[in-house]
């Protein structure tokens, strides 16, 4: 009867041991899954961080380019304003010469008319 009791106890211990092994395997698998998910999340986080950095660099480049364009446009605007001023001066001076020439021509025509008379 001792053997029967020992066999029963042994069987019960083996069943408990098997339950323990199953539970440990489940915990091990859960831990592995958690590590895999954690690794996947870390990879995704790093990917997002890389994309963010790339976007920031692109924005900085675009901002620098826009700044450069703005400076060039201001410079071109100043050049055009200077050209306009010179053209206006030339126009006023040319009109003045034309007016003087017209006056000279009129005076000459009057003198010519007097001489003809």
Chimera marker file (.cmm) of the C-alpha trace (Angstrom):
<marker_set name="trace">
<marker id="1" x="0.000" y="0.000" z="0.000" r="1" g="1" b="0" radius="0.5"/>
<marker id="2" x="2.894" y="2.291" z="0.491" r="1" g="1" b="0" radius="0.5"/>
<marker id="3" x="3.841" y="1.833" z="-3.122" r="1" g="1" b="0" radius="0.5"/>
<marker id="4" x="0.352" y="2.693" z="-4.243" r="1" g="1" b="0" radius="0.5"/>
<marker id="5" x="0.382" y="5.827" z="-2.142" r="1" g="1" b="0" radius="0.5"/>
<marker id="6" x="3.837" y="6.723" z="-3.365" r="1" g="1" b="0" radius="0.5"/>
<marker id="7" x="2.701" y="6.162" z="-6.975" r="1" g="1" b="0" radius="0.5"/>
<marker id="8" x="-0.336" y="8.373" z="-6.379" r="1" g="1" b="0" radius="0.5"/>
<marker id="9" x="1.808" y="11.039" z="-4.751" r="1" g="1" b="0" radius="0.5"/>
<marker id="10" x="4.371" y="10.744" z="-7.516" r="1" g="1" b="0" radius="0.5"/>
<marker id="11" x="1.618" y="11.078" z="-10.147" r="1" g="1" b="0" radius="0.5"/>
<marker id="12" x="0.179" y="14.112" z="-8.333" r="1" g="1" b="0" radius="0.5"/>
<marker id="13" x="3.642" y="15.680" z="-8.114" r="1" g="1" b="0" radius="0.5"/>
<marker id="14" x="4.272" y="15.016" z="-11.820" r="1" g="1" b="0" radius="0.5"/>
<marker id="15" x="0.911" y="16.613" z="-12.670" r="1" g="1" b="0" radius="0.5"/>
<marker id="16" x="1.735" y="19.653" z="-10.530" r="1" g="1" b="0" radius="0.5"/>
<marker id="17" x="5.198" y="19.787" z="-12.099" r="1" g="1" b="0" radius="0.5"/>
<marker id="18" x="3.626" y="19.639" z="-15.570" r="1" g="1" b="0" radius="0.5"/>
<marker id="19" x="1.228" y="22.452" z="-14.636" r="1" g="1" b="0" radius="0.5"/>
<marker id="20" x="4.199" y="24.426" z="-13.373" r="1" g="1" b="0" radius="0.5"/>
<marker id="21" x="6.143" y="23.752" z="-16.618" r="1" g="1" b="0" radius="0.5"/>
<marker id="22" x="3.135" y="24.801" z="-18.725" r="1" g="1" b="0" radius="0.5"/>
<marker id="23" x="2.726" y="27.954" z="-16.644" r="1" g="1" b="0" radius="0.5"/>
<marker id="24" x="6.454" y="28.708" z="-16.938" r="1" g="1" b="0" radius="0.5"/>
<marker id="25" x="6.350" y="28.108" z="-20.715" r="1" g="1" b="0" radius="0.5"/>
<marker id="26" x="3.351" y="30.434" z="-20.990" r="1" g="1" b="0" radius="0.5"/>
<marker id="27" x="5.180" y="33.097" z="-18.958" r="1" g="1" b="0" radius="0.5"/>
<marker id="28" x="8.295" y="32.580" z="-21.086" r="1" g="1" b="0" radius="0.5"/>
<marker id="29" x="6.270" y="32.949" z="-24.290" r="1" g="1" b="0" radius="0.5"/>
<marker id="30" x="4.474" y="36.012" z="-22.936" r="1" g="1" b="0" radius="0.5"/>
<marker id="31" x="7.833" y="37.498" z="-21.979" r="1" g="1" b="0" radius="0.5"/>
<marker id="32" x="9.234" y="36.756" z="-25.446" r="1" g="1" b="0" radius="0.5"/>
<marker id="33" x="6.152" y="38.302" z="-27.084" r="1" g="1" b="0" radius="0.5"/>
<marker id="34" x="6.518" y="41.354" z="-24.872" r="1" g="1" b="0" radius="0.5"/>
<marker id="35" x="10.199" y="41.641" z="-25.836" r="1" g="1" b="0" radius="0.5"/>
<marker id="36" x="9.325" y="41.271" z="-29.524" r="1" g="1" b="0" radius="0.5"/>
<marker id="37" x="6.611" y="43.916" z="-29.239" r="1" g="1" b="0" radius="0.5"/>
<marker id="38" x="9.004" y="46.139" z="-27.351" r="1" g="1" b="0" radius="0.5"/>
<marker id="39" x="11.628" y="45.692" z="-30.072" r="1" g="1" b="0" radius="0.5"/>
<marker id="40" x="9.046" y="46.395" z="-32.777" r="1" g="1" b="0" radius="0.5"/>
<marker id="41" x="7.915" y="49.509" z="-30.921" r="1" g="1" b="0" radius="0.5"/>
<marker id="42" x="11.523" y="50.651" z="-30.531" r="1" g="1" b="0" radius="0.5"/>
<marker id="43" x="12.123" y="50.115" z="-34.256" r="1" g="1" b="0" radius="0.5"/>
<marker id="44" x="8.955" y="52.063" z="-35.051" r="1" g="1" b="0" radius="0.5"/>
<marker id="45" x="9.947" y="54.824" z="-32.609" r="1" g="1" b="0" radius="0.5"/>
<marker id="46" x="13.396" y="55.063" z="-34.190" r="1" g="1" b="0" radius="0.5"/>
<marker id="47" x="11.867" y="55.121" z="-37.661" r="1" g="1" b="0" radius="0.5"/>
<marker id="48" x="9.519" y="57.938" z="-36.633" r="1" g="1" b="0" radius="0.5"/>
<marker id="49" x="12.410" y="59.817" z="-35.019" r="1" g="1" b="0" radius="0.5"/>
<marker id="50" x="14.450" y="59.438" z="-38.231" r="1" g="1" b="0" radius="0.5"/>
<marker id="51" x="11.530" y="60.665" z="-40.334" r="1" g="1" b="0" radius="0.5"/>
<marker id="52" x="11.031" y="63.605" z="-37.996" r="1" g="1" b="0" radius="0.5"/>
<marker id="53" x="14.712" y="64.540" z="-38.222" r="1" g="1" b="0" radius="0.5"/>
<marker id="54" x="14.586" y="64.259" z="-42.021" r="1" g="1" b="0" radius="0.5"/>
<marker id="55" x="11.492" y="66.465" z="-42.119" r="1" g="1" b="0" radius="0.5"/>
<marker id="56" x="13.167" y="69.016" z="-39.844" r="1" g="1" b="0" radius="0.5"/>
<marker id="57" x="16.273" y="69.073" z="-42.075" r="1" g="1" b="0" radius="0.5"/>
<marker id="58" x="14.064" y="69.490" z="-45.148" r="1" g="1" b="0" radius="0.5"/>
<marker id="59" x="12.159" y="72.341" z="-43.491" r="1" g="1" b="0" radius="0.5"/>
<marker id="60" x="15.420" y="74.040" z="-42.508" r="1" g="1" b="0" radius="0.5"/>
<marker id="61" x="16.694" y="73.725" z="-46.075" r="1" g="1" b="0" radius="0.5"/>
<marker id="62" x="13.422" y="75.103" z="-47.451" r="1" g="1" b="0" radius="0.5"/>
<marker id="63" x="13.499" y="77.956" z="-44.936" r="1" g="1" b="0" radius="0.5"/>
<marker id="64" x="17.110" y="78.762" z="-45.869" r="1" g="1" b="0" radius="0.5"/>
<marker id="65" x="16.205" y="78.641" z="-49.555" r="1" g="1" b="0" radius="0.5"/>
<marker id="66" x="13.181" y="80.901" z="-48.985" r="1" g="1" b="0" radius="0.5"/>
<marker id="67" x="15.385" y="83.297" z="-47.017" r="1" g="1" b="0" radius="0.5"/>
<marker id="68" x="17.903" y="83.369" z="-49.838" r="1" g="1" b="0" radius="0.5"/>
<marker id="69" x="15.152" y="83.966" z="-52.387" r="1" g="1" b="0" radius="0.5"/>
<marker id="70" x="13.706" y="86.735" z="-50.252" r="1" g="1" b="0" radius="0.5"/>
<marker id="71" x="17.119" y="88.441" z="-50.000" r="1" g="1" b="0" radius="0.5"/>
<marker id="72" x="17.580" y="88.109" z="-53.763" r="1" g="1" b="0" radius="0.5"/>
<marker id="73" x="14.114" y="89.549" z="-54.387" r="1" g="1" b="0" radius="0.5"/>
<marker id="74" x="14.773" y="92.498" z="-52.083" r="1" g="1" b="0" radius="0.5"/>
<marker id="75" x="18.080" y="93.095" z="-53.824" r="1" g="1" b="0" radius="0.5"/>
<marker id="76" x="16.421" y="92.890" z="-57.251" r="1" g="1" b="0" radius="0.5"/>
<marker id="77" x="13.677" y="95.231" z="-56.041" r="1" g="1" b="0" radius="0.5"/>
<marker id="78" x="16.307" y="97.754" z="-54.922" r="1" g="1" b="0" radius="0.5"/>
<marker id="79" x="18.035" y="97.451" z="-58.307" r="1" g="1" b="0" radius="0.5"/>
<marker id="80" x="14.749" y="98.038" z="-60.119" r="1" g="1" b="0" radius="0.5"/>
<marker id="81" x="13.983" y="101.060" z="-57.936" r="1" g="1" b="0" radius="0.5"/>
<marker id="82" x="17.448" y="102.467" z="-58.780" r="1" g="1" b="0" radius="0.5"/>
<marker id="83" x="16.870" y="101.797" z="-62.493" r="1" g="1" b="0" radius="0.5"/>
<marker id="84" x="13.479" y="103.488" z="-62.313" r="1" g="1" b="0" radius="0.5"/>
<marker id="85" x="15.048" y="106.535" z="-60.676" r="1" g="1" b="0" radius="0.5"/>
<marker id="86" x="17.724" y="106.753" z="-63.377" r="1" g="1" b="0" radius="0.5"/>
<marker id="87" x="15.179" y="106.281" z="-66.157" r="1" g="1" b="0" radius="0.5"/>
<marker id="88" x="12.987" y="108.965" z="-64.642" r="1" g="1" b="0" radius="0.5"/>
<marker id="89" x="15.945" y="111.362" z="-64.435" r="1" g="1" b="0" radius="0.5"/>
<marker id="90" x="16.865" y="110.544" z="-68.043" r="1" g="1" b="0" radius="0.5"/>
<marker id="91" x="13.264" y="111.091" z="-69.131" r="1" g="1" b="0" radius="0.5"/>
<marker id="92" x="13.000" y="114.454" z="-67.358" r="1" g="1" b="0" radius="0.5"/>
<marker id="93" x="16.341" y="115.552" z="-68.766" r="1" g="1" b="0" radius="0.5"/>
<marker id="94" x="15.405" y="114.390" z="-72.293" r="1" g="1" b="0" radius="0.5"/>
<marker id="95" x="12.051" y="116.196" z="-72.073" r="1" g="1" b="0" radius="0.5"/>
<marker id="96" x="13.841" y="119.334" z="-70.935" r="1" g="1" b="0" radius="0.5"/>
<marker id="97" x="16.227" y="119.076" z="-73.924" r="1" g="1" b="0" radius="0.5"/>
<marker id="98" x="13.291" y="118.474" z="-76.245" r="1" g="1" b="0" radius="0.5"/>
<marker id="99" x="11.484" y="121.500" z="-74.833" r="1" g="1" b="0" radius="0.5"/>
<marker id="100" x="14.611" y="123.627" z="-75.261" r="1" g="1" b="0" radius="0.5"/>
<marker id="101" x="15.074" y="122.305" z="-78.810" r="1" g="1" b="0" radius="0.5"/>
<marker id="102" x="11.435" y="123.051" z="-79.580" r="1" g="1" b="0" radius="0.5"/>
<marker id="103" x="11.877" y="126.580" z="-78.272" r="1" g="1" b="0" radius="0.5"/>
<marker id="104" x="15.010" y="127.038" z="-80.391" r="1" g="1" b="0" radius="0.5"/>
<marker id="105" x="13.205" y="125.700" z="-83.470" r="1" g="1" b="0" radius="0.5"/>
<marker id="106" x="10.226" y="128.013" z="-82.883" r="1" g="1" b="0" radius="0.5"/>
<marker id="107" x="12.531" y="130.973" z="-82.383" r="1" g="1" b="0" radius="0.5"/>
<marker id="108" x="14.464" y="130.067" z="-85.535" r="1" g="1" b="0" radius="0.5"/>
<marker id="109" x="11.238" y="129.675" z="-87.511" r="1" g="1" b="0" radius="0.5"/>
<marker id="110" x="10.038" y="133.098" z="-86.327" r="1" g="1" b="0" radius="0.5"/>
<marker id="111" x="13.360" y="134.627" z="-87.304" r="1" g="1" b="0" radius="0.5"/>
<marker id="112" x="13.198" y="132.908" z="-90.671" r="1" g="1" b="0" radius="0.5"/>
<marker id="113" x="9.642" y="134.202" z="-91.180" r="1" g="1" b="0" radius="0.5"/>
<marker id="114" x="10.828" y="137.772" z="-90.349" r="1" g="1" b="0" radius="0.5"/>
<marker id="115" x="13.726" y="137.450" z="-92.772" r="1" g="1" b="0" radius="0.5"/>
<marker id="116" x="11.376" y="136.240" z="-95.502" r="1" g="1" b="0" radius="0.5"/>
<marker id="117" x="9.111" y="139.218" z="-94.996" r="1" g="1" b="0" radius="0.5"/>
<link id1="1" id2="2" r="1" g="1" b="0" radius="0.2"/>
<link id1="2" id2="3" r="1" g="1" b="0" radius="0.2"/>
<link id1="3" id2="4" r="1" g="1" b="0" radius="0.2"/>
<link id1="4" id2="5" r="1" g="1" b="0" radius="0.2"/>
<link id1="5" id2="6" r="1" g="1" b="0" radius="0.2"/>
<link id1="6" id2="7" r="1" g="1" b="0" radius="0.2"/>
<link id1="7" id2="8" r="1" g="1" b="0" radius="0.2"/>
<link id1="8" id2="9" r="1" g="1" b="0" radius="0.2"/>
<link id1="9" id2="10" r="1" g="1" b="0" radius="0.2"/>
<link id1="10" id2="11" r="1" g="1" b="0" radius="0.2"/>
<link id1="11" id2="12" r="1" g="1" b="0" radius="0.2"/>
<link id1="12" id2="13" r="1" g="1" b="0" radius="0.2"/>
<link id1="13" id2="14" r="1" g="1" b="0" radius="0.2"/>
<link id1="14" id2="15" r="1" g="1" b="0" radius="0.2"/>
<link id1="15" id2="16" r="1" g="1" b="0" radius="0.2"/>
<link id1="16" id2="17" r="1" g="1" b="0" radius="0.2"/>
<link id1="17" id2="18" r="1" g="1" b="0" radius="0.2"/>
<link id1="18" id2="19" r="1" g="1" b="0" radius="0.2"/>
<link id1="19" id2="20" r="1" g="1" b="0" radius="0.2"/>
<link id1="20" id2="21" r="1" g="1" b="0" radius="0.2"/>
<link id1="21" id2="22" r="1" g="1" b="0" radius="0.2"/>
<link id1="22" id2="23" r="1" g="1" b="0" radius="0.2"/>
<link id1="23" id2="24" r="1" g="1" b="0" radius="0.2"/>
<link id1="24" id2="25" r="1" g="1" b="0" radius="0.2"/>
<link id1="25" id2="26" r="1" g="1" b="0" radius="0.2"/>
<link id1="26" id2="27" r="1" g="1" b="0" radius="0.2"/>
<link id1="27" id2="28" r="1" g="1" b="0" radius="0.2"/>
<link id1="28" id2="29" r="1" g="1" b="0" radius="0.2"/>
<link id1="29" id2="30" r="1" g="1" b="0" radius="0.2"/>
<link id1="30" id2="31" r="1" g="1" b="0" radius="0.2"/>
<link id1="31" id2="32" r="1" g="1" b="0" radius="0.2"/>
<link id1="32" id2="33" r="1" g="1" b="0" radius="0.2"/>
<link id1="33" id2="34" r="1" g="1" b="0" radius="0.2"/>
<link id1="34" id2="35" r="1" g="1" b="0" radius="0.2"/>
<link id1="35" id2="36" r="1" g="1" b="0" radius="0.2"/>
<link id1="36" id2="37" r="1" g="1" b="0" radius="0.2"/>
<link id1="37" id2="38" r="1" g="1" b="0" radius="0.2"/>
<link id1="38" id2="39" r="1" g="1" b="0" radius="0.2"/>
<link id1="39" id2="40" r="1" g="1" b="0" radius="0.2"/>
<link id1="40" id2="41" r="1" g="1" b="0" radius="0.2"/>
<link id1="41" id2="42" r="1" g="1" b="0" radius="0.2"/>
<link id1="42" id2="43" r="1" g="1" b="0" radius="0.2"/>
<link id1="43" id2="44" r="1" g="1" b="0" radius="0.2"/>
<link id1="44" id2="45" r="1" g="1" b="0" radius="0.2"/>
<link id1="45" id2="46" r="1" g="1" b="0" radius="0.2"/>
<link id1="46" id2="47" r="1" g="1" b="0" radius="0.2"/>
<link id1="47" id2="48" r="1" g="1" b="0" radius="0.2"/>
<link id1="48" id2="49" r="1" g="1" b="0" radius="0.2"/>
<link id1="49" id2="50" r="1" g="1" b="0" radius="0.2"/>
<link id1="50" id2="51" r="1" g="1" b="0" radius="0.2"/>
<link id1="51" id2="52" r="1" g="1" b="0" radius="0.2"/>
<link id1="52" id2="53" r="1" g="1" b="0" radius="0.2"/>
<link id1="53" id2="54" r="1" g="1" b="0" radius="0.2"/>
<link id1="54" id2="55" r="1" g="1" b="0" radius="0.2"/>
<link id1="55" id2="56" r="1" g="1" b="0" radius="0.2"/>
<link id1="56" id2="57" r="1" g="1" b="0" radius="0.2"/>
<link id1="57" id2="58" r="1" g="1" b="0" radius="0.2"/>
<link id1="58" id2="59" r="1" g="1" b="0" radius="0.2"/>
<link id1="59" id2="60" r="1" g="1" b="0" radius="0.2"/>
<link id1="60" id2="61" r="1" g="1" b="0" radius="0.2"/>
<link id1="61" id2="62" r="1" g="1" b="0" radius="0.2"/>
<link id1="62" id2="63" r="1" g="1" b="0" radius="0.2"/>
<link id1="63" id2="64" r="1" g="1" b="0" radius="0.2"/>
<link id1="64" id2="65" r="1" g="1" b="0" radius="0.2"/>
<link id1="65" id2="66" r="1" g="1" b="0" radius="0.2"/>
<link id1="66" id2="67" r="1" g="1" b="0" radius="0.2"/>
<link id1="67" id2="68" r="1" g="1" b="0" radius="0.2"/>
<link id1="68" id2="69" r="1" g="1" b="0" radius="0.2"/>
<link id1="69" id2="70" r="1" g="1" b="0" radius="0.2"/>
<link id1="70" id2="71" r="1" g="1" b="0" radius="0.2"/>
<link id1="71" id2="72" r="1" g="1" b="0" radius="0.2"/>
<link id1="72" id2="73" r="1" g="1" b="0" radius="0.2"/>
<link id1="73" id2="74" r="1" g="1" b="0" radius="0.2"/>
<link id1="74" id2="75" r="1" g="1" b="0" radius="0.2"/>
<link id1="75" id2="76" r="1" g="1" b="0" radius="0.2"/>
<link id1="76" id2="77" r="1" g="1" b="0" radius="0.2"/>
<link id1="77" id2="78" r="1" g="1" b="0" radius="0.2"/>
<link id1="78" id2="79" r="1" g="1" b="0" radius="0.2"/>
<link id1="79" id2="80" r="1" g="1" b="0" radius="0.2"/>
<link id1="80" id2="81" r="1" g="1" b="0" radius="0.2"/>
<link id1="81" id2="82" r="1" g="1" b="0" radius="0.2"/>
<link id1="82" id2="83" r="1" g="1" b="0" radius="0.2"/>
<link id1="83" id2="84" r="1" g="1" b="0" radius="0.2"/>
<link id1="84" id2="85" r="1" g="1" b="0" radius="0.2"/>
<link id1="85" id2="86" r="1" g="1" b="0" radius="0.2"/>
<link id1="86" id2="87" r="1" g="1" b="0" radius="0.2"/>
<link id1="87" id2="88" r="1" g="1" b="0" radius="0.2"/>
<link id1="88" id2="89" r="1" g="1" b="0" radius="0.2"/>
<link id1="89" id2="90" r="1" g="1" b="0" radius="0.2"/>
<link id1="90" id2="91" r="1" g="1" b="0" radius="0.2"/>
<link id1="91" id2="92" r="1" g="1" b="0" radius="0.2"/>
<link id1="92" id2="93" r="1" g="1" b="0" radius="0.2"/>
<link id1="93" id2="94" r="1" g="1" b="0" radius="0.2"/>
<link id1="94" id2="95" r="1" g="1" b="0" radius="0.2"/>
<link id1="95" id2="96" r="1" g="1" b="0" radius="0.2"/>
<link id1="96" id2="97" r="1" g="1" b="0" radius="0.2"/>
<link id1="97" id2="98" r="1" g="1" b="0" radius="0.2"/>
<link id1="98" id2="99" r="1" g="1" b="0" radius="0.2"/>
<link id1="99" id2="100" r="1" g="1" b="0" radius="0.2"/>
<link id1="100" id2="101" r="1" g="1" b="0" radius="0.2"/>
<link id1="101" id2="102" r="1" g="1" b="0" radius="0.2"/>
<link id1="102" id2="103" r="1" g="1" b="0" radius="0.2"/>
<link id1="103" id2="104" r="1" g="1" b="0" radius="0.2"/>
<link id1="104" id2="105" r="1" g="1" b="0" radius="0.2"/>
<link id1="105" id2="106" r="1" g="1" b="0" radius="0.2"/>
<link id1="106" id2="107" r="1" g="1" b="0" radius="0.2"/>
<link id1="107" id2="108" r="1" g="1" b="0" radius="0.2"/>
<link id1="108" id2="109" r="1" g="1" b="0" radius="0.2"/>
<link id1="109" id2="110" r="1" g="1" b="0" radius="0.2"/>
<link id1="110" id2="111" r="1" g="1" b="0" radius="0.2"/>
<link id1="111" id2="112" r="1" g="1" b="0" radius="0.2"/>
<link id1="112" id2="113" r="1" g="1" b="0" radius="0.2"/>
<link id1="113" id2="114" r="1" g="1" b="0" radius="0.2"/>
<link id1="114" id2="115" r="1" g="1" b="0" radius="0.2"/>
<link id1="115" id2="116" r="1" g="1" b="0" radius="0.2"/>
<link id1="116" id2="117" r="1" g="1" b="0" radius="0.2"/>
</marker_set>
